[in-house]
Amino acid sequence: MDMSQISPADQAKVQLMQEMEIEMMSDLYNRMTNVCHKKCIPPRYSESELGKGEMVCIDRCVAKYLDIHEKIGKKLTAMSMQDEELMKNMSS
């Protein structure tokens, strides 16, 4: 999409949405990193490299975290669409 064809007000909305998306993804990454680190890596490091068990734990933790994030996103999108449809029906 060519941004020059969008009104300044819509450009500002798009930019705000992009900034919010970056902030949300950054927050997701930080929370996921903290949770999976606490869950999978002991507080006292015995080696400089991750062990096989730690790597497997982190892989599973990240996969679960991202899976849940996707499911929640889909559910929120569906709820938002239902709300929009309800608002349209109420205004008709």
C-alpha positions as CSV (number, residue, x, y, z in Angstrom):
1,M,0.0,0.0,0.0
2,D,1.3,3.4,-1.0
3,M,1.3,5.6,2.2
4,S,1.2,8.8,0.1
5,Q,-2.4,7.9,-0.9
6,I,-3.6,7.7,2.7
7,S,-4.8,10.8,4.6
8,P,-2.5,12.2,7.3
9,A,-5.0,11.1,10.0
10,D,-5.0,7.6,8.7
11,Q,-1.2,7.6,8.4
12,A,-1.1,8.5,12.1
13,K,-3.5,5.7,13.0
14,V,-1.4,3.2,11.0
15,Q,1.8,4.4,12.7
16,L,0.2,4.1,16.1
17,M,-1.0,0.6,15.3
18,Q,2.5,-0.4,14.2
19,E,4.1,1.0,17.3
20,M,1.5,-0.8,19.5
21,E,2.2,-4.0,17.7
22,I,6.0,-3.7,18.2
23,E,5.4,-2.9,21.9
24,M,3.1,-5.9,22.3
25,M,5.6,-8.3,20.6
26,S,8.5,-6.9,22.6
27,D,6.4,-7.5,25.8
28,L,5.5,-11.0,24.7
29,Y,9.2,-11.8,24.0
30,N,10.3,-10.4,27.3
31,R,7.7,-12.2,29.3
32,M,8.3,-15.5,27.5
33,T,12.1,-15.1,28.0
34,N,11.6,-14.5,31.7
35,V,9.1,-17.3,32.3
36,C,11.0,-19.9,30.3
37,H,14.4,-18.9,31.8
38,K,13.0,-19.3,35.4
39,K,11.3,-22.6,34.5
40,C,14.1,-24.3,32.6
41,I,17.4,-22.9,33.7
42,P,18.6,-23.3,37.3
43,P,19.7,-20.1,39.1
44,R,23.3,-21.4,39.5
45,Y,24.9,-22.2,36.2
46,S,27.1,-25.3,36.3
47,E,28.2,-25.0,32.6
48,S,28.6,-22.2,30.1
49,E,26.4,-24.0,27.6
50,L,22.8,-25.2,27.9
51,G,22.4,-28.8,28.7
52,K,20.2,-31.1,26.5
53,G,17.4,-31.1,29.1
54,E,17.5,-27.3,29.4
55,M,17.3,-26.9,25.6
56,V,14.3,-29.3,25.4
57,C,12.6,-27.5,28.3
58,I,13.1,-24.1,26.6
59,D,11.9,-25.4,23.2
60,R,8.7,-26.8,24.8
61,C,8.2,-23.7,26.9
62,V,8.5,-21.3,24.0
63,A,6.3,-23.5,21.8
64,K,3.6,-23.6,24.4
65,Y,3.8,-19.9,25.0
66,L,3.5,-19.0,21.3
67,D,0.7,-21.6,20.9
68,I,-1.3,-20.0,23.7
69,H,-0.6,-16.5,22.4
70,E,-1.9,-17.5,19.0
71,K,-5.1,-19.1,20.5
72,I,-5.8,-16.1,22.6
73,G,-5.2,-13.8,19.6
74,K,-7.7,-15.8,17.5
75,K,-10.3,-15.8,20.3
76,L,-9.9,-12.0,20.9
77,T,-10.3,-11.4,17.1
78,A,-13.5,-13.6,17.0
79,M,-14.9,-11.7,20.0
80,S,-14.1,-8.4,18.4
81,M,-15.8,-9.4,15.2
82,Q,-18.9,-10.5,17.2
83,D,-18.9,-7.2,19.0
84,E,-18.7,-5.3,15.7
85,E,-21.6,-7.4,14.3
86,L,-23.7,-6.8,17.4
87,M,-23.0,-3.0,17.2
88,K,-24.1,-3.0,13.5
89,N,-27.3,-4.9,14.4
90,M,-28.1,-2.5,17.2
91,S,-27.6,0.6,15.0
92,S,-29.8,-0.8,12.2
